[in-house]
C-alpha cells in the first residue's frame, strides 16, 4: 500500500476509534471531572427563573447581634417559646434548631406547651450515619417537644465533593424505614402532595403538583437557591416585638441560627454562603414550584461523548486550508462552532426540559479527539502534507527572502532548497535544469514512448522506470518564448503516491514560472530605466552645463538610501527619483536655463517652478510615491525656506530629504557655467554647516560617518 494511502487509512481508523474510546471513558469514569461539571450547573442555575408560588416563606435568624443582646448560645428555651408567641399568625413555624437534650425543666415545658398550643410547629431532628454506611440512627428532640410538635423532619444536609450544597434528600434511611427531611415535611404540612414510583427502567420518580421529577438512587433533588432569598429578620427583634406581626401572617417561618460558632452556613452555587435555615426554606420552595432539573442518564451521557468525539475527529480529518497555520486556524474555528452549538443545546435542554447533561466531559473529549487526530494526521502524513499544501510562496520563504531580490538562477535555487524538500518527500533532484540537446537528455527522451515525448509549447510530464528500480520524473521548463528547451529531472526508489508526484510537478513548474516572470520583470524594468535615461538626456541637451547631473544624483541618492539599509524596492524608487528629479526643466525656457550669468529675481522664480512642472509631468504616469516626492521636494529645506511649497522638516518625505543632499552635493563638486568644481572636503563642510537647517541632521551625520564613495569630483561641466 502506498505510504500516503496507508497513512490516510490509519488516520481514518483512528477517527472511528475516537467515539468508542470517548464512550468507554465516560461509562467507566462518569465522575472524572465532576467539580467542573457542577460549576457549569451552578452557572446554568443562575439563569433560571422558577414559577411563582402562592406560599410565602420568612426566615428568623439568631445572629451575632441577638447573641450579644440576649446571651451566649444555646439560648434559654423560654426565649424560643416567646418567639413562637410572636409568630402566632404564621401558617407553619419550623424550628430549624436541634434540641436533643433536656435543659431547664421549666423552659423545656414552656417551649413544648407553646408548640402544643399553636399546633403548627415543625421540629428538627438529625440522623447519624450508620457505622457501615447503611441506615443511620435518628436523634429526636427532647421527648416533650417531640410529642407536642406537629411533625418532625431531618435537618441534615450533604455537601457534594466540591463542598457545595446543591441537593436535599427527600428521605433518609433509618432502621427498617425512612425518615422525611425538613423540606418534605414542610411541603406536606403546607398542603402539598407528593408520591414516589419506580419506572420499569429502575428510575426513581417523584410526583409533584408541578410535574414529575427524576431522582437519583439516594432520593435527592436539586435545590434552587436564587439570589433573591426569603425575607430574613433578626431573632432579637422578633423577640422584642419590633417586627410587624403582619410579616409572618400566613407564612412558613423557619427559625434558625446564624451566629459565629453556632452557624451551619452552607456554600451554594455562585460562590455564595447561605445560613442553613435559608437553604431549608429554598428547598421547600423548590418542592412547591417544582423547577427541579434531573441529570441525564448514563446512556445519554455516553452517546453525547461519542458524538462530540466523532465530530472533533472528523473536523481534524476533513479540515483543509492553505498551510499548517491556516489548517489549524480553520479547524479551531469549526471546533469553536461545534462547542457553541453543543453548549447552546445543552443549556436549552436545561431550561426547557429540565435535563442537565454534563457538558464539560463530552466537550473535552471532542477537543481531545481533534488534537489527537490532528497530531497523528500531521505525523503520518508529514511528508505528503507539506508537499500537497506547499504553494510557491511557501517555497520562496524557505530562504527567508523573495526570489526577485536574489542574485541566483532557477537551478541554483532548486539545488539550494531541494535537500529539505527531499526530507519530506523522499524524491531526489537528479537535474535542476538540463538542455534538450544534451547527451543524457537525448538518451532519456529516446526511452520514452512516442506519445510521451514533450513537444511544442506543452509542459508535459513523463515518467521513465529504469531496470534497477529508479524512477524518473521529467518536467519540461518554459523558456522566455514559452518553448520547452530545458528539463528538470527528479528521481526516487520505491513507491511514491500520485499525490506527491503531482504536487512536486506543480511545485517545480511554479518556481520555474516565477523565475521566468522575474526575468521578464527585470527586462521590462531595464527598458523603463533606459527610457527614463533618454528623457534625462533630453534635459541634459537643454542644459549642457549640467550634463550627467541626473545620473550622478541618482547614484548618490541610491548610495545614501543603501547606507540607511532601506528595502531594495525603496532604494530602487529613490534611484528612479534621482534620475527624474530635474525632469521639470523641460518646461523652463532655454534663455533662462542656459543663461551664462546669475539669474535675476524673476528668472529665479521661473526656475523655481521646475519641481512643480516635473511633478505635473510625472503624475500622468503611475509612479511610486517616493519618485514623485523626489521630484517635488528636492529643493525643500527643513527650516521651511525651500521651494516650491516651503515644507517643514516633519512634512518632508525621506526621499525628498535624500534627494536634497544628493542634488546639492553634486552641484557643489561639479563644474557649472558660473563656477569651478569645489573640493570634496569643502563640500562636506557646507553640508555640515547646513545640518538641521538646509539638510536633514540625521542624514548628514550618516554621511559624515560613511562618506560617499562616488561623485567626488562630479562632471567636468
N, C-alpha and C positions, 0 to 999 in steps of 0.2 A: 504493500500500500504506500503511495507517495507520502512524503513527510507531511505536506500540507493537509492531505485528506485524513491522515491518521490523527494529526493534532486536532482537526476540526471534529472528528468522531469522538475523541476523548473529551473535548470540551462539551460537546452535546450530551455525552453520558453524564458528565458532572452536573449539568443543568437539570437532568432528570433526577439525579440523586438528591439535589438540594431540598426539594419539598419533603422527600422521605426522611432525610436527616432532621429537618426542622420539626416535622410532625412527631418523630420519635423523641426528640429533646423536650418538646412541650408536654408530651404524655408522661415521660419519666420524671421530669423536674418541673411540675406546674408552678411551684412557688420559688423558682430560681431568682427572680427579681421582684418579689412581692412588694418590697418597700417602694420601688419606683412605680409599680402599677397602682398602688394605693394613693400615691401622691397625685397621680392623674385623676383617680376617683375623687379626691378632695377638690381638685380643680373643677371637675365636672359639676360636683355638688354646689359649688359657688354660683353656678349659672341657673340653678333650679328655683322655680317659684311654685311651691306646692299649693294646692287648692285651699281656699279659705275654709275654716271650720267654725261651727257655732259655739263650741265650748271655749271659754276664756281661762287662761292659766295665769297665776300670780305666784311669785316666789318670795318668801320671807327668809332672810339670812341673818344669822348672828355673826356679824363681822367683828373686826378688831375694835371698833367704836363701842359696840354693845358690850364686849367683854371688859373694856376699860370702865364703863359706867356701871355695869352690873356686878362683875366679879369674874374670877377665872373659870375656865371650862373644867369639868361639866357644871353647867348652871343648875341651881336648885330646881327640882321638878315642879315646885309650886309656881315658878316663873312660866314654865311651859303651859301649865294649867291656865294661868291668867291670859297668856297669848291666845289659847283656844277660846277663851271667853270673848276676846276681841274679834275673833273670826267666826262669830256665831252665824253670820249670814252667808257663809261660804257653802257651796254645793258639796264639796269634799275637802277635808283637811288631811294632808299626807305628812305624817311625822317622819321625815327622812333622817331620823336620828335614832341610833341604836340605844336601847335601854335594857341590856341583857341582865344586869344585876339589880337587886333591890337597893334602895337608898334609904333616906329618912322615911319611916313608915307613914308619917302624916303627909309628906309630899307625894309619896307613891300613891297613897289612897286618893289624894286630891286630884292628881292627874288622871287616874283611872276613872274616878267618878265623873269628872268633866267630860272625858271621852264617851263614857256610857250615856251621859245625859244628852249630849248633842247627837250621838249616833251616826256621825258622818266622818269619823276619824279612821284613817288607814295607818297602821303602824308598820315600821320597817323591821325586817329580820335579816340575818345574814346566814350564809351557808359555808361551812368549812369543807374544803376539798377532801375527798376520800384518800386514805393512805396509799391506795394503789391507783389513784387517778379515777376511780369509779364514782359511785354515788356518794355525796357528801352528807355531813351532819348539819341540821338546821339549828341555829342559835336564835331562839324566840325572845321577844320582850319579856320582862318580868310578868309573872302569872296574872296579876290583877289587870294590867294593861292589855295583855293578850286576850283576856276574856271579855274586856269591855270594848275593844276596838271593833269597828265594823268589819275589817278584814286585815290580812297581813300579807305583805309581798316582800320578795327577796331584793335587797338593795345592791347586791354585788354587781360590779362592772369589770369586764375583762378587756384590758387594752390589747391591741394587736402587736405583732412582732416589732413594729417601729415605735411602740409606745403611744400610739394614737388610739383614742377611744372612738370607734365608729359603730359598734354593734351593741345590741342588748339582747340577752337571752329572753325568750318568752317563758321557758320552763327550765327549772334546774332539777336534775335527778337527785332524789333524796330517798334513800332506802328503796322500798319497792314501788314508790310513787314519784310524782314530780311536783315541785313547788313553783307557783307562778311568780314572776318578777313584779316589782312595783308598777311599771308601766301597764302590764296586763291587768293587774287588779284595779288600777285607776280607770282604765278603759272600760272594763266590765261594770264597775260600780257606778260609772257615769252613764250607763245605759247602752254601751257599745256591745255588739255581738260578734263573736269570733268562733271559729271552729277549725279543726285540723283534719287533713286527709292525706293519704299517701297515694300517689299516682301509680299506674301499672309499671312505670319505669323506675319506681322506687324513690321519687322525689317527694319531699315534704312540702305540702301546700297549706298556707294559712288563708282562710276565707274571711275577708273583712267587708263591711258595707261598701267600701270604695272599690272592691275587687279582690282578686286572688293574688297572693304573693308567694313566690317560691322561697323556701328556707333551706339552709344547709342542714347537715346531719345533727348539728347542735341546736337547732331551732333558734337561730339568731337572725335578727333583722337589722337593716341599716338605719341608723338614727339620723334624721335630717336636723343639723344644728345650724340654723340660719344666723346671719349677723344680727338680725333683729330678735333679741331674746325676749321672753316674757317680762313684764314689769317686775322689778325687784325692790323690796322695801327692807329697811334696816329693822332688825328684831327689836331693838330697844325702843324705836319709835312706835312700833305696833304695841309693845307692852305698855307704853306710857300714853296710849290713846292719841298719838299725834298724826295718825293716818286716818283719813276719812273711811268709815266702815263701808261706804259705797264701793270702794276699790275692790272689796272682797265678795260683794254680794253676788251670789250665783256662780262664783268662780271655783275652779280647782286650785287650792292653795297648797303649795309644797313648802314645808318649813324645814330648814337645814342650817348648816353652819359653814362659814367661810372666813375663819379666823386663823391666823398663824399658829401652827402647832396643832390645830384641830380640824383643818380643812381637808376635804377629799377632792381637791381641784383636779380636773382631768384635762389632758391635752386633746384637742379636737383638730379637724382639718383647718388649713389656712394659718397655722401657727398660733392659734388662739388657745387660751386656757378658760375652762368653764368650771364653776362650782358643781359638785356632784348633783345637787338638788336641781340646778338649771338643766343639767343633762337628763335627769329623770323627767322633768316637765317636757323637754323636747322629745323624748322617747314616747311619752304618752300622746303628745300632739301628733307625732308621726303616725301612730296607730289610727288616730281619728281621720287625718286627711288621706292616709293610705298611699302616699307617694314613697314607695319602698322599692328601690331597684333590686334586681336579683342578678347574680352572677351567671354568665353564660356557662353552659355545661362543658364538660371536657371535650366531647366530640366537636363542638363548635370552635373551641379554642385551638384544637389540633388542626381543624380544617383551615382556620384563619392563618395559622402559622405556615401551613403548607402553601396556601395561595400566595401569601406575601413573599415567601422564599422563592417560589417559582417565578413570580413577577420580577423580583430583583435579579434573579439569574438570567431571565430572558432579556431584560434591559441590557445587561452586560454582554450577552451573546449577540444580540441583534443591533446594538448601538453602532453607529458609523459616524465618521467625521473626517476632517481634513488633516489630522495629525494626532499624535498621542494626547496632547493637551486638550484639543478640541473634542476628541472622542470622550475623554474623561469628563469634560465640562458638559457635553451633551448628555452623557449618561447621568450625571448628577442632577441635571435639570429634570430628566424623566423620573429619576428617583424622588426628587422633591415633589413632583406632581403626584406620584404614587403615594407618597407619605401624606400629602394634604387630602387626597381622596380617602385614604384609609382612616385618618383621624376624623375627617368630617363624617364619614359613615358611622364610625364608632360613636361619635358624640350624638348623632341623630338617633341611633338605636337607644342610647341612654335617655335622651329627652322624650322621645316619642313612645318607645316600647318598654322603658324602664329596665333595659338589659345592659349590664356592664360587661363588655367583652374586653378583658385586659389588653390594651393596645400596644404596650411597650415591647413585650417579648416578640410578637409577630413582626413588629416594625424593625426591631434589631436583627431578627433573623433574615428579613428582607435585605437589610444593609449588608449583613454578613455574606449572604449569598451573592449579592452584587460584587462585593470586594473579592470574594473567593474566585468567582468565575473570571473577573477581570484579571486577577493575578495569574491564574492558571492559563487563561487565554493569552495573555501577554507573554508568559513563559514558553508555552508550547508553540505559539505562532510568532515568536520574536522575529525570526529572520523574514518570514513572509509578510508579517505585519508591517515591518519597517520598509520593505521594498514596495509592497502593494500601496501603501499610503504615502510614498515618497513623491513629492512634487519637485519641479525644477527648483523652486525656492529653497526647499529643504536641502537639496544637494549643494546649492550655492552657499548656504550658510554654514556648511561643514568647515569651510575655511575661514569663516568669520568676516568675509568681505564680499563685495559684489564683483562678479566676473568682469563687468565693464571697467573696473578700476585695476584689474590685474594685467600685468605685462607677461602673459603666458598664452600658449596656444591651446587648442582643444585637446591635443594629445598630451601635453604636459599636465593639463588639468585632470584628465582621466587617470593618468599614471599616479598622480599625487593622491587622489581621493579614493581610488579603487581598493586599496588594501582594507579599508574599513568596510566598504560595501561587500567585499569578499567574505568577511567575517559573518555578515548577516545571511548571505545567500549561498555561499559555497561555490560561487561562479568566479572563474579567473578571467582576467583581461589578457588575452593572448596577443592582440594587436590593437593599439589605440586607433591608429589610422594608417592603413596600408593601401598603396596605389593599386588601381585595377591592373596595370601592366607589369606589376612585379611578378617575379617567377613564382613565389609561393602563392600569390593570389590567383594567378593563372592556373596553378595546379589544383587549388581548392575549387575554383569555379568549374574546372573540367570534370570534377567528380559529381557535380550537380546534375539532376535530370534536366532535359532541355527546357521543360516548362518552368523550372525553378530558377533559371538564370536571371538576375536582375537586369533590366534594360530600360532605356528611355528615361523618363522623369520619375518613374516609380521608386519608392523606398521599400524594396521588398525584403522579406526576412526568409532565410533558408537555413536548414539545419543539416549538417553532414555527420553521419555516425561512422567513426573510424573503427577499424577492426579491433583495436585494443580497448575499446570501451570509452574512448574520449569523444565527447560530443562537442560540436562547434556551432555557434550561433553567428551568422554573418549578417551584418547590418549595413545597408547602403547609406552613405552620408551625402547630403546635398552640398554641392559647391555653390558659389555665388550665382551661378546661372541655373540653379535647380537641377543640375545633372548629377548623376552618380558617377564619381570618378575615384572615390576612396571608400574604404570599408573599415568598420570596427569588428573585430572577431573576439567572441567570448568562448570559453570552454569550461567543461565540467565532467566529472565522472559520477556514475550512479544515477539515481532517479531525481529529477527536478520537476516540480509541479508546473503545469501550463501557466498558472497564475504568475509564478516567478519569472518565467520566460517572457511573458507579455509585459510585465512590469519593468523588467530590465531593458527590454526593447524600447519601451516608451521613455525610459529614463535616459538612455544614451541618445536617442533621436531628439529628445527635448533639449538636452545640453548642446548637441550639435547645432540645432536651430538657433539656440540662444547665442552661441558664438558667431554664427552666421549673421544674426541680427546686429550683434555688437560691431562686427566688421563693417556692415553696411552703414550703421550709425556713425562710426568713426569716419568713414569715407564721406558721408554727407556733411559731417562737421568740418572736415578738411576743406570741402568745397565751399562751405559757408564762410569759413575764415578767409579763404582765398578771395572770395567776392568782397568781403569787408576790406581786405588789404588793397584791393583795386580801387575801392571807393576812397580810401585814405590816400592812395597815391594821387587821386584826383585833387584832394585837398592840398597835398604837397605841391602839386603842379601850380595851384593858385598861389601858394605861399612858399616859394623855393627856399626862402631863408630858414624855414623850419622843416626842411626835408628830412624824413626819418624820425621826426619827433614823436609821432604817434606810436611807432613800433617800439621806440626806446621807453616811452612812458608805460606802454603795455607791459614790457618786460620788467620794469622797475615795480609796477603795481603787483604783478604776479609774484615777484620775489618777496615783496613785503607781505602779501597775503599768505604765502607759504611759510614765512617766518612766524606768522600767527597760528600756524597749524590748523588752518581752516579746512573744511571738507573740500575734496577735489573739485566738486561741482562749483562751489563758491569761488574757488581760485580761478577756475576757467571763466566764470561770469565776470569777475573783476578784470581779468586779462582782456576779455572782449570789450569791456567798458573802456579800458585804456586805449584800445585801437580806435574806438569810436568817439572818444571824448571831445575831439575838435571838429566833428563832422558838421557842426553848425556853421563853420567858417565858409562852407559852400554858399551860404546866404549873405556873406559880407561882401560889399563892393570891393573890386580889385584895388581901386585907388587908395582905399583905407588899409587893406590887408598888406599891400606892398609898398606903402609909404616909407621911404628910407629914413626919415627922421622921426622924432617923437610925435605922437598923436595929440591933437588939441582935445578940449573937453567934449565937444560934440562928437568928434571922431571916436573918442574913448567910449562914449555912451552907445554908439553904434556897435563898436567891437564887443561891448559887454552883453550884447544880445545874443551872441553866438551859442551860449549854453541852452537858451530857450528855443532858439531856432533848431538846434540839433535834437532837442527833446521832441519838438513838434514833428521833425522828420521821422524819428525812430518809433514814435508811438503808433505809427501806421503798420509797424511790424510787431509781432508778438515776441518781445524780448524779455528776459528775466528782469526783475525789479532792480537788481544790483547794477545792470548795464545802464538802465535809464537814470538811476541815481548818480552813476559815474559821470554821465553826460551833463546832468543838470547841476551837480554840486561841486564840480572840480575847481570852481573859483570861489566857493563859500569859505567862511572863516568861523572858528568857534566863538569869536567875540562879536559876531553879528554884523561885521563891516564888509562882508563879501557880497558877491552878486551872483545870480540876478535876484534872489529872494531874501537876502540878508538873514539867513537862518542862524540860530544859535547852536551851541555845541550839542545840547540834548535833542535838537531837531535834525541833526546831520546823521546820515547813514554811515556805516563803516566803510562802504565802497567809496562814498564821496570823500571821506577823510583820507583814505589811502591815495585816491587819485590826486587830491590836492598836493600832497607831499611829493608824489612821483612827478607831477607836472612841473612844480616849482624847481625841484632838484635838477631835472633835465634842462630846464630853461637856464638855470644858473651855470651849469657846466658845459653848455653848448654855445656855439657862436651864433650871434644874431646880426642883423644888418646895422644894429645900433651899438653892439658891444662885442668884445672878445670873450672866449670861454673863461670862466672863473676856475681857479684851482679847487680841487675837491675838498680840501681841508677847510677852505674859507666857506664853501657852500654848506658844509656841516655846521660851521659856526652860525651861519644865518638861520639854519633850521632850529638850532638850539635857542637862539635869541627869540624866535617866534613861537617857542613852546607854550601851548595853552592860550595863545592869542591868535596867531595865524594858523597854527598847526595843532593837531591833537597831541596832548602831552604824553600819553602812554605810547603812541606810535613813535614819537621822537625818541623816547627812552629806549625802545626796542631797536631802532636804527643805530643809536649810539653804542648799544651793546653788541649788535650784529650788523655792521655796516654793509652797504650794498656791494655786491660782487660784480655788478655790471653797470654800465653807464657812467664810468668815472669821468671821462672826457667828453661824452656825448658826440655829436656830429662836428663837422668842420665848418658848418654854416650857422 
